[in-house]
Amino acid sequence: MCRQLDISRILVNVDSKLVVSWFHNKCQVPWTLLHWWHKIRELAEGLDIAVVHVYRELNTLADFMASLGLESNTDRLFLSDFPTRLEGLARLDRIGTPYVRTS
């Protein structure tokens, strides 16, 4: 999608220190994930990608969108008609206020 939109500089916030370590080749990717990891690396080739660790509270928006994808078992592209919760989380993210989970 980034290539289609002509976006080459990408910041990826990940709430898994392990995944960040994999990306920076600091530890070995499990063999069960190597197929997918090679595919990710192939897609990332030629892009200026920074992968950094963030605490889970700063990744709530991505967590919510991922859960939507898992629930529907399909890819979802939001260009309009955003779910209300997604809009609220995006507003918090935009102003730099973390969402604190209470349950």
N, C-alpha and C positions, 0 to 999 in steps of 0.2 A: 504494500500500500504506500509506503514511504517513497519508493521509486516512482510509482504512478503519480504521486503528488509532487515529485521533484524535490523531496526532502532528503538531504544527505547527512546533516548533523543531527544526531539523535542522542538524547539523554534517557537512559533506562534506569528507573529506580526499582530496586529489587529488595524485598524484605527477607531474603535468604542470603546470609553471608556465604554459604556454601556455593550457591549459584554464581555469586560474584567471583569467588575463588576459581571456579571452573572457567569462567570467561577470561580471567587474567592468567590462566594456565598455572595457577599456584598449587592446584591439586588435581588428581586424576578423576575424570568423569567415569562413573560406573559403566561397565560394559553394556548393561541393560538399556542405557540411555544414549549410547554412542551413535546409533543410527540417527536419532533426532538431533543430537548435538552437532553432527556433521552437517545436517540440513540447515540448522540455525547458522552455523559458521559460513556456509555457502551463501545463504541469503544476506548475511552481514558484510560479505566481501565488497570492498570498494566504498563502504559507508563509513562515516566518521562517528563511531558509536562509543559512548562512555557508559559503562555499567557501574553503578554505585549502590552501596547498601544504604537502605533507609529503614527506620523502625516501622513496624507494622502500622502504627497509627498514622504514619505519613503516606501509607499506600492503600488506604481504605477505598479510594475511588477505583483503583485497579482491581482490588479484591471484589468489589461489588460487581464490576463489569464481568470479571471472570466467572463469578457465581451465576450471573445471567446466562452466560454461554453454556455452563455446565447443566443448568436447569433445562434449557431448550435443546441442547445437544446439536446446535447449529452455530455457524458464524453469525455475528450480529454487527451491523454497521449503523451507527446512530448519526444521522444527519439532521433529523428533526424528530418531534414527538418523543422527547426523552422521558423516561420514567421519572416521576417526581423525586424519588430518593436520589437518583443519579444527578439531577439538577442541584439538589441541596448539597451533596458531597462535592460537586464540582465548584460550587460557590465557596465552600469552606476551603477547598484546595487553592482556589484562585487568590484568596486573601491570606493564605498561609496559616490558617487555623486548623490544627489537627482535630480529627473526629475521635473522641474518646468513647470506646465501647463500654456499655454498662451491663450488657448481658451476653 
